[in-house]
Amino acid sequence: MDLVRDVLDKQLVDRHGAKMGRVDGIVAELRPGRPPELIAVETGSVAMARRIG
């Protein structure tokens, strides 16, 4: 998915320009017969640990 390439590990910035951390995980809902729907982006050490295994 392009979403993973384009969003994962990118810097999050709030509307005032303050850095909020990096995107450590992406949550998507898989639906039969329809494209996946983005539900949330995750940040923090727990999401990063799940990726690393």
PDB file of N, CA, C and O in Angstrom:
ATOM      1  N   MET A   1       0.835  -1.185   0.000  1.00  0.00           N
ATOM      2  CA  MET A   1       0.000   0.000   0.000  1.00  0.00           C
ATOM      3  C   MET A   1       0.878   1.246   0.000  1.00  0.00           C
ATOM      4  O   MET A   1       1.889   1.291   0.701  1.00  0.00           O
ATOM      5  N   ASP A   2       0.513   2.227  -0.757  1.00  0.00           N
ATOM      6  CA  ASP A   2       1.241   3.498  -0.752  1.00  0.00           C
ATOM      7  C   ASP A   2       1.114   4.191   0.602  1.00  0.00           C
ATOM      8  O   ASP A   2       2.012   4.929   1.006  1.00  0.00           O
ATOM      9  N   LEU A   3       0.024   3.961   1.294  1.00  0.00           N
ATOM     10  CA  LEU A   3      -0.198   4.577   2.600  1.00  0.00           C
ATOM     11  C   LEU A   3       0.931   4.224   3.561  1.00  0.00           C
ATOM     12  O   LEU A   3       1.427   5.091   4.282  1.00  0.00           O
ATOM     13  N   VAL A   4       1.337   2.969   3.577  1.00  0.00           N
ATOM     14  CA  VAL A   4       2.427   2.538   4.459  1.00  0.00           C
ATOM     15  C   VAL A   4       3.714   3.263   4.082  1.00  0.00           C
ATOM     16  O   VAL A   4       4.401   3.790   4.957  1.00  0.00           O
ATOM     17  N   ARG A   5       4.042   3.299   2.829  1.00  0.00           N
ATOM     18  CA  ARG A   5       5.263   3.971   2.369  1.00  0.00           C
ATOM     19  C   ARG A   5       5.228   5.475   2.657  1.00  0.00           C
ATOM     20  O   ARG A   5       6.237   6.060   3.049  1.00  0.00           O
ATOM     21  N   ASP A   6       4.071   6.090   2.462  1.00  0.00           N
ATOM     22  CA  ASP A   6       3.969   7.541   2.555  1.00  0.00           C
ATOM     23  C   ASP A   6       3.740   8.069   3.969  1.00  0.00           C
ATOM     24  O   ASP A   6       4.010   9.240   4.234  1.00  0.00           O
ATOM     25  N   VAL A   7       3.250   7.231   4.882  1.00  0.00           N
ATOM     26  CA  VAL A   7       2.867   7.726   6.212  1.00  0.00           C
ATOM     27  C   VAL A   7       3.714   7.146   7.338  1.00  0.00           C
ATOM     28  O   VAL A   7       4.105   7.875   8.250  1.00  0.00           O
ATOM     29  N   LEU A   8       4.005   5.852   7.293  1.00  0.00           N
ATOM     30  CA  LEU A   8       4.727   5.202   8.379  1.00  0.00           C
ATOM     31  C   LEU A   8       6.099   5.830   8.568  1.00  0.00           C
ATOM     32  O   LEU A   8       6.830   6.051   7.602  1.00  0.00           O
ATOM     33  N   ASP A   9       6.440   6.114   9.809  1.00  0.00           N
ATOM     34  CA  ASP A   9       7.719   6.725  10.209  1.00  0.00           C
ATOM     35  C   ASP A   9       7.855   8.196   9.821  1.00  0.00           C
ATOM     36  O   ASP A   9       8.949   8.750   9.926  1.00  0.00           O
ATOM     37  N   LYS A  10       6.796   8.832   9.382  1.00  0.00           N
ATOM     38  CA  LYS A  10       6.854  10.260   9.057  1.00  0.00           C
ATOM     39  C   LYS A  10       6.543  11.089  10.298  1.00  0.00           C
ATOM     40  O   LYS A  10       5.827  10.637  11.192  1.00  0.00           O
ATOM     41  N   GLN A  11       7.080  12.293  10.347  1.00  0.00           N
ATOM     42  CA  GLN A  11       6.889  13.205  11.473  1.00  0.00           C
ATOM     43  C   GLN A  11       5.465  13.746  11.489  1.00  0.00           C
ATOM     44  O   GLN A  11       4.952  14.188  10.461  1.00  0.00           O
ATOM     45  N   LEU A  12       4.823  13.708  12.666  1.00  0.00           N
ATOM     46  CA  LEU A  12       3.518  14.341  12.852  1.00  0.00           C
ATOM     47  C   LEU A  12       3.743  15.764  13.345  1.00  0.00           C
ATOM     48  O   LEU A  12       4.579  15.997  14.218  1.00  0.00           O
ATOM     49  N   VAL A  13       3.004  16.708  12.793  1.00  0.00           N
ATOM     50  CA  VAL A  13       3.108  18.106  13.180  1.00  0.00           C
ATOM     51  C   VAL A  13       1.694  18.626  13.406  1.00  0.00           C
ATOM     52  O   VAL A  13       0.808  18.395  12.583  1.00  0.00           O
ATOM     53  N   ASP A  14       1.476  19.334  14.531  1.00  0.00           N
ATOM     54  CA  ASP A  14       0.145  19.876  14.775  1.00  0.00           C
ATOM     55  C   ASP A  14      -0.080  21.137  13.941  1.00  0.00           C
ATOM     56  O   ASP A  14       0.812  21.566  13.209  1.00  0.00           O
ATOM     57  N   ARG A  15      -1.247  21.718  14.049  1.00  0.00           N
ATOM     58  CA  ARG A  15      -1.579  22.857  13.188  1.00  0.00           C
ATOM     59  C   ARG A  15      -0.778  24.116  13.501  1.00  0.00           C
ATOM     60  O   ARG A  15      -0.778  25.069  12.722  1.00  0.00           O
ATOM     61  N   HIS A  16      -0.091  24.114  14.651  1.00  0.00           N
ATOM     62  CA  HIS A  16       0.764  25.249  15.005  1.00  0.00           C
ATOM     63  C   HIS A  16       2.226  25.005  14.640  1.00  0.00           C
ATOM     64  O   HIS A  16       3.081  25.854  14.891  1.00  0.00           O
ATOM     65  N   GLY A  17       2.513  23.844  14.047  1.00  0.00           N
ATOM     66  CA  GLY A  17       3.862  23.534  13.623  1.00  0.00           C
ATOM     67  C   GLY A  17       4.706  22.801  14.650  1.00  0.00           C
ATOM     68  O   GLY A  17       5.884  22.537  14.408  1.00  0.00           O
ATOM     69  N   ALA A  18       4.114  22.466  15.806  1.00  0.00           N
ATOM     70  CA  ALA A  18       4.868  21.752  16.838  1.00  0.00           C
ATOM     71  C   ALA A  18       4.962  20.266  16.483  1.00  0.00           C
ATOM     72  O   ALA A  18       3.974  19.653  16.080  1.00  0.00           O
ATOM     73  N   LYS A  19       6.159  19.695  16.636  1.00  0.00           N
ATOM     74  CA  LYS A  19       6.351  18.279  16.351  1.00  0.00           C
ATOM     75  C   LYS A  19       5.685  17.438  17.432  1.00  0.00           C
ATOM     76  O   LYS A  19       5.773  17.751  18.619  1.00  0.00           O
ATOM     77  N   MET A  20       5.014  16.359  17.004  1.00  0.00           N
ATOM     78  CA  MET A  20       4.267  15.506  17.928  1.00  0.00           C
ATOM     79  C   MET A  20       4.792  14.073  17.964  1.00  0.00           C
ATOM     80  O   MET A  20       4.218  13.237  18.662  1.00  0.00           O
ATOM     81  N   GLY A  21       5.833  13.773  17.257  1.00  0.00           N
ATOM     82  CA  GLY A  21       6.353  12.411  17.197  1.00  0.00           C
ATOM     83  C   GLY A  21       6.199  11.848  15.795  1.00  0.00           C
ATOM     84  O   GLY A  21       5.823  12.554  14.859  1.00  0.00           O
ATOM     85  N   ARG A  22       6.498  10.563  15.670  1.00  0.00           N
ATOM     86  CA  ARG A  22       6.421   9.901  14.366  1.00  0.00           C
ATOM     87  C   ARG A  22       5.282   8.896  14.348  1.00  0.00           C
ATOM     88  O   ARG A  22       4.860   8.400  15.393  1.00  0.00           O
ATOM     89  N   VAL A  23       4.791   8.601  13.155  1.00  0.00           N
ATOM     90  CA  VAL A  23       3.748   7.584  12.988  1.00  0.00           C
ATOM     91  C   VAL A  23       4.408   6.219  13.139  1.00  0.00           C
ATOM     92  O   VAL A  23       5.267   5.844  12.341  1.00  0.00           O
ATOM     93  N   ASP A  24       3.997   5.474  14.175  1.00  0.00           N
ATOM     94  CA  ASP A  24       4.580   4.166  14.452  1.00  0.00           C
ATOM     95  C   ASP A  24       3.680   3.014  14.015  1.00  0.00           C
ATOM     96  O   ASP A  24       4.135   1.874  13.922  1.00  0.00           O
ATOM     97  N   GLY A  25       2.424   3.299  13.750  1.00  0.00           N
ATOM     98  CA  GLY A  25       1.518   2.246  13.328  1.00  0.00           C
ATOM     99  C   GLY A  25       0.320   2.809  12.589  1.00  0.00           C
ATOM    100  O   GLY A  25      -0.036   3.975  12.756  1.00  0.00           O
ATOM    101  N   ILE A  26      -0.289   1.978  11.781  1.00  0.00           N
ATOM    102  CA  ILE A  26      -1.486   2.347  11.017  1.00  0.00           C
ATOM    103  C   ILE A  26      -2.555   1.298  11.298  1.00  0.00           C
ATOM    104  O   ILE A  26      -2.289   0.099  11.216  1.00  0.00           O
ATOM    105  N   VAL A  27      -3.751   1.744  11.624  1.00  0.00           N
ATOM    106  CA  VAL A  27      -4.860   0.828  11.883  1.00  0.00           C
ATOM    107  C   VAL A  27      -5.862   0.978  10.743  1.00  0.00           C
ATOM    108  O   VAL A  27      -6.356   2.073  10.475  1.00  0.00           O
ATOM    109  N   ALA A  28      -6.151  -0.125  10.082  1.00  0.00           N
ATOM    110  CA  ALA A  28      -7.098  -0.113   8.966  1.00  0.00           C
ATOM    111  C   ALA A  28      -8.144  -1.206   9.177  1.00  0.00           C
ATOM    112  O   ALA A  28      -7.859  -2.253   9.758  1.00  0.00           O
ATOM    113  N   GLU A  29      -9.336  -0.948   8.703  1.00  0.00           N
ATOM    114  CA  GLU A  29     -10.412  -1.928   8.773  1.00  0.00           C
ATOM    115  C   GLU A  29     -10.542  -2.602   7.407  1.00  0.00           C
ATOM    116  O   GLU A  29     -10.719  -1.933   6.389  1.00  0.00           O
ATOM    117  N   LEU A  30     -10.454  -3.922   7.399  1.00  0.00           N
ATOM    118  CA  LEU A  30     -10.614  -4.674   6.162  1.00  0.00           C
ATOM    119  C   LEU A  30     -12.078  -5.053   6.007  1.00  0.00           C
ATOM    120  O   LEU A  30     -12.679  -5.640   6.906  1.00  0.00           O
ATOM    121  N   ARG A  31     -12.643  -4.712   4.854  1.00  0.00           N
ATOM    122  CA  ARG A  31     -14.065  -4.947   4.608  1.00  0.00           C
ATOM    123  C   ARG A  31     -14.225  -5.764   3.339  1.00  0.00           C
ATOM    124  O   ARG A  31     -13.612  -5.446   2.320  1.00  0.00           O
ATOM    125  N   PRO A  32     -15.034  -6.810   3.382  1.00  0.00           N
ATOM    126  CA  PRO A  32     -15.221  -7.649   2.197  1.00  0.00           C
ATOM    127  C   PRO A  32     -15.752  -6.847   1.004  1.00  0.00           C
ATOM    128  O   PRO A  32     -16.738  -6.119   1.120  1.00  0.00           O
ATOM    129  N   GLY A  33     -15.095  -6.991  -0.120  1.00  0.00           N
ATOM    130  CA  GLY A  33     -15.551  -6.351  -1.353  1.00  0.00           C
ATOM    131  C   GLY A  33     -15.338  -4.856  -1.427  1.00  0.00           C
ATOM    132  O   GLY A  33     -15.791  -4.220  -2.379  1.00  0.00           O
ATOM    133  N   ARG A  34     -14.662  -4.275  -0.451  1.00  0.00           N
ATOM    134  CA  ARG A  34     -14.419  -2.830  -0.449  1.00  0.00           C
ATOM    135  C   ARG A  34     -12.962  -2.564  -0.092  1.00  0.00           C
ATOM    136  O   ARG A  34     -12.316  -3.421   0.510  1.00  0.00           O
ATOM    137  N   PRO A  35     -12.437  -1.412  -0.443  1.00  0.00           N
ATOM    138  CA  PRO A  35     -11.052  -1.101  -0.086  1.00  0.00           C
ATOM    139  C   PRO A  35     -10.903  -0.959   1.434  1.00  0.00           C
ATOM    140  O   PRO A  35     -11.878  -0.652   2.121  1.00  0.00           O
ATOM    141  N   PRO A  36      -9.694  -1.180   1.965  1.00  0.00           N
ATOM    142  CA  PRO A  36      -9.472  -0.966   3.398  1.00  0.00           C
ATOM    143  C   PRO A  36      -9.763   0.490   3.770  1.00  0.00           C
ATOM    144  O   PRO A  36      -9.556   1.403   2.970  1.00  0.00           O
ATOM    145  N   GLU A  37     -10.246   0.688   4.999  1.00  0.00           N
ATOM    146  CA  GLU A  37     -10.552   2.025   5.486  1.00  0.00           C
ATOM    147  C   GLU A  37      -9.597   2.367   6.629  1.00  0.00           C
ATOM    148  O   GLU A  37      -9.476   1.602   7.585  1.00  0.00           O
ATOM    149  N   LEU A  38      -8.919   3.514   6.533  1.00  0.00           N
ATOM    150  CA  LEU A  38      -8.009   3.961   7.579  1.00  0.00           C
ATOM    151  C   LEU A  38      -8.826   4.337   8.805  1.00  0.00           C
ATOM    152  O   LEU A  38      -9.744   5.153   8.726  1.00  0.00           O
ATOM    153  N   ILE A  39      -8.484   3.735   9.935  1.00  0.00           N
ATOM    154  CA  ILE A  39      -9.198   4.006  11.186  1.00  0.00           C
ATOM    155  C   ILE A  39      -8.399   4.961  12.069  1.00  0.00           C
ATOM    156  O   ILE A  39      -8.963   5.888  12.650  1.00  0.00           O
ATOM    157  N   ALA A  40      -7.078   4.735  12.172  1.00  0.00           N
ATOM    158  CA  ALA A  40      -6.250   5.551  13.067  1.00  0.00           C
ATOM    159  C   ALA A  40      -4.782   5.439  12.696  1.00  0.00           C
ATOM    160  O   ALA A  40      -4.368   4.511  12.000  1.00  0.00           O
ATOM    161  N   VAL A  41      -4.009   6.394  13.171  1.00  0.00           N
ATOM    162  CA  VAL A  41      -2.557   6.278  13.146  1.00  0.00           C
ATOM    163  C   VAL A  41      -2.118   6.185  14.603  1.00  0.00           C
ATOM    164  O   VAL A  41      -2.709   6.816  15.479  1.00  0.00           O
ATOM    165  N   GLU A  42      -1.077   5.392  14.854  1.00  0.00           N
ATOM    166  CA  GLU A  42      -0.609   5.179  16.214  1.00  0.00           C
ATOM    167  C   GLU A  42       0.777   5.785  16.384  1.00  0.00           C
ATOM    168  O   GLU A  42       1.580   5.810  15.451  1.00  0.00           O
ATOM    169  N   THR A  43       1.041   6.272  17.590  1.00  0.00           N
ATOM    170  CA  THR A  43       2.361   6.769  17.946  1.00  0.00           C
ATOM    171  C   THR A  43       2.755   6.162  19.280  1.00  0.00           C
ATOM    172  O   THR A  43       1.899   5.721  20.047  1.00  0.00           O
ATOM    173  N   GLY A  44       4.026   6.140  19.550  1.00  0.00           N
ATOM    174  CA  GLY A  44       4.490   5.692  20.852  1.00  0.00           C
ATOM    175  C   GLY A  44       5.215   4.370  20.825  1.00  0.00           C
ATOM    176  O   GLY A  44       5.253   3.675  19.809  1.00  0.00           O
ATOM    177  N   SER A  45       5.793   4.037  21.972  1.00  0.00           N
ATOM    178  CA  SER A  45       6.652   2.863  22.068  1.00  0.00           C
ATOM    179  C   SER A  45       5.894   1.548  21.932  1.00  0.00           C
ATOM    180  O   SER A  45       6.463   0.575  21.437  1.00  0.00           O
ATOM    181  N   VAL A  46       4.635   1.480  22.351  1.00  0.00           N
ATOM    182  CA  VAL A  46       3.866   0.238  22.236  1.00  0.00           C
ATOM    183  C   VAL A  46       3.635  -0.107  20.768  1.00  0.00           C
ATOM    184  O   VAL A  46       3.825  -1.253  20.361  1.00  0.00           O
ATOM    185  N   ALA A  47       3.231   0.866  19.987  1.00  0.00           N
ATOM    186  CA  ALA A  47       3.013   0.629  18.555  1.00  0.00           C
ATOM    187  C   ALA A  47       4.328   0.263  17.866  1.00  0.00           C
ATOM    188  O   ALA A  47       4.348  -0.610  16.998  1.00  0.00           O
ATOM    189  N   MET A  48       5.406   0.911  18.239  1.00  0.00           N
ATOM    190  CA  MET A  48       6.705   0.608  17.644  1.00  0.00           C
ATOM    191  C   MET A  48       7.152  -0.809  18.020  1.00  0.00           C
ATOM    192  O   MET A  48       7.686  -1.531  17.178  1.00  0.00           O
ATOM    193  N   ALA A  49       6.941  -1.201  19.251  1.00  0.00           N
ATOM    194  CA  ALA A  49       7.331  -2.540  19.704  1.00  0.00           C
ATOM    195  C   ALA A  49       6.564  -3.619  18.946  1.00  0.00           C
ATOM    196  O   ALA A  49       7.134  -4.662  18.624  1.00  0.00           O
ATOM    197  N   ARG A  50       5.291  -3.392  18.655  1.00  0.00           N
ATOM    198  CA  ARG A  50       4.507  -4.368  17.875  1.00  0.00           C
ATOM    199  C   ARG A  50       5.087  -4.546  16.479  1.00  0.00           C
ATOM    200  O   ARG A  50       5.088  -5.657  15.948  1.00  0.00           O
ATOM    201  N   ARG A  51       5.576  -3.474  15.881  1.00  0.00           N
ATOM    202  CA  ARG A  51       6.167  -3.561  14.545  1.00  0.00           C
ATOM    203  C   ARG A  51       7.467  -4.347  14.566  1.00  0.00           C
ATOM    204  O   ARG A  51       7.733  -5.142  13.665  1.00  0.00           O
ATOM    205  N   ILE A  52       8.263  -4.126  15.581  1.00  0.00           N
ATOM    206  CA  ILE A  52       9.567  -4.779  15.661  1.00  0.00           C
ATOM    207  C   ILE A  52       9.410  -6.248  16.011  1.00  0.00           C
ATOM    208  O   ILE A  52      10.173  -7.089  15.536  1.00  0.00           O
ATOM    209  N   GLY A  53       8.422  -6.557  16.839  1.00  0.00           N
ATOM    210  CA  GLY A  53       8.165  -7.956  17.184  1.00  0.00           C
ATOM    211  C   GLY A  53       8.807  -8.291  18.446  1.00  0.00           C
ATOM    212  O   GLY A  53       8.706  -9.428  18.907  1.00  0.00           O
TER     213      GLY A  53
END
